[in-house]
Amino acid sequence: MDSIQDSLDMVVTAISGGIICPLVQTVDGETYSLMRVPKNKYPPGTRLRVRGHWAEASTCQQGQSIMVMQIEETRD
């Protein structure tokens, strides 16, 4: 079971790339893949608020993955 410490709530920017899953980047330059989100749903440059948790295992084949529970476009 996930704890409160495992939950994520972050604003990121969609970037190009991604083998299976879409990629996003934080303002600090960290790149993550998003599980449970269609690869081409958000074009590069789209700002997103992502809520979820770190994936223990991933089919994304690229870096650290976030298991997305909620995602929405934002202007933050």
C-alpha positions in Angstrom: 0.0 0.0 0.0 1.3 3.5 -0.8 2.0 5.9 1.9 1.5 9.7 1.9 5.3 10.0 1.4 5.1 8.0 -1.9 2.5 10.3 -3.5 3.6 12.9 -6.0 2.1 16.2 -7.0 4.2 18.2 -9.5 4.1 20.6 -12.4 6.1 19.4 -15.4 6.5 20.2 -19.1 5.9 17.6 -21.8 8.9 17.0 -24.0 9.6 15.0 -27.2 10.9 11.5 -27.1 9.7 8.5 -25.1 9.9 5.0 -26.4 6.5 3.8 -25.2 5.4 6.4 -22.6 5.4 10.2 -22.9 8.3 12.1 -21.3 8.1 15.2 -19.1 10.7 17.5 -17.5 10.7 19.4 -14.3 11.9 23.0 -13.9 15.1 21.4 -12.3 15.8 19.5 -15.6 14.8 16.0 -14.3 13.1 13.8 -16.9 10.5 11.2 -16.1 8.2 8.9 -18.1 4.5 8.8 -17.5 2.7 5.5 -17.1 -1.0 5.2 -18.0 -0.9 8.2 -20.4 -1.1 7.8 -24.2 2.3 8.7 -25.7 1.2 11.5 -28.0 -1.6 12.9 -25.9 0.2 16.1 -25.0 2.5 18.0 -27.4 5.9 19.2 -26.4 5.7 22.4 -24.3 2.4 21.5 -22.7 2.5 22.3 -18.9 1.0 19.5 -16.8 0.1 18.9 -13.2 0.7 15.3 -12.5 -0.5 13.4 -9.4 0.5 9.8 -8.8 3.4 7.9 -7.3 6.8 6.4 -8.3 6.4 3.2 -10.3 8.2 0.2 -8.7 8.3 -1.4 -12.1 7.6 0.0 -15.6 7.1 -0.9 -19.2 8.2 2.6 -20.3 11.8 1.4 -20.9 13.2 4.9 -20.2 14.3 6.3 -16.8 12.3 6.7 -13.7 8.5 6.4 -14.2 5.5 7.9 -12.5 2.3 5.9 -12.2 -0.1 8.6 -13.0 -3.4 8.8 -11.1 -4.5 12.2 -12.3 -3.1 14.6 -15.0 -4.4 17.9 -16.2 -3.1 20.8 -18.3 -2.1 23.9 -16.3 -0.7 27.4 -16.7 1.3 27.2 -13.4 
